């Protein structure tokens, strides 16, 4: 009887040890999967500061520091991406970032809150909530990508609207109304005329 009890205790200790090993071994992958968590906490907090000021300059600084402006700009162009030559890329990215900053400043009240609460997290998407004085929360979802040793934001969802697809739809409409000429978008973004490229 005592032998069986000893064996039982041994099995329990081995099982507990095995479970601990599994949990410890799994910890790095969990931490890795939620790598962007701290990054989004930082970005979200700085967004609250920009929203408090309500200035385009504050949002522009935020975008240039934490967003992948190149990737966002390319996505917004969609099938018209080929119409922007390499010589115009820098001017396009700068004006596109300014367009985003103006848009966010215009709706800055939607981003005003007293804190950011991080929810579900993966290597490419992080959910969060902006906590308001009233206690109500505004859900915000972030899409991120690896960039060097950190992360960059590539899209943002507020009130169930993704910024990237919204910009693509807007830019596409502007170009179509301009007869497929990229200068129509340049004029819309405030870029000096540089090319006469049109879609075919």
Beta strands, then each sheet from edge to edge (+ up, - down):
strand 1: 115-121
strand 2: 125-131
strand 3: 137-147
strand 4: 150-158
strand 5: 161-162
sheet 1: 1+ 2- 3+ 4- 5+
end
